[in-house]
Amino acid sequence: MGKYEQKNNTICKDTIDTVQSVLECCGTDNAADWEKYPDFVAGPPSSCCKNKDEKTCTYDQAYPEGCYTKINTFVNSNAKYIGFGVLGVALVELAGMALACYLRTFIVKRTEYLQPHTA
């Protein structure tokens, strides 16, 4: 959140705005986290507002829940699916490595058969 105010750092600003809009959250713990920054004493960024039509956002209009809480809840409630996804990718990688080793062995044996070594 500290990099949000920097004019030359639009990536951080866009990322924070997207997270707050999509997850419908504001700040890390709650909207009051934005009060620490001088540009947001009057209100949080517009991505925190429940009503997107408002030009200025106040702390009363902001989402009450913080983004850390939302992300933590999402990960904890979907940990099983995330784990199965990671396990599936790992198994595909291991199968690819095993097939690559088999192919290498097959090519080496074929090369030795076609071109026997002479001593």
WOTAKA-V383060 format. One record per run of one state. SS is the DSSP state (alpha for helix, beta for strand, coil for the rest). FROM is the first residue (numbers start at 0). LEN is the number of residues. If there is no record, write none. Layout:
{{SS:FROM:LEN} {SS:FROM:LEN}}
This chain:
{{coil:0:9} {alpha:9:14} {coil:23:7} {alpha:30:6} {coil:36:1} {alpha:37:3} {coil:40:5} {alpha:45:3} {beta:48:1} {coil:49:12} {beta:61:1} {coil:62:4} {alpha:66:11} {coil:77:1} {alpha:78:36} {coil:114:5}}
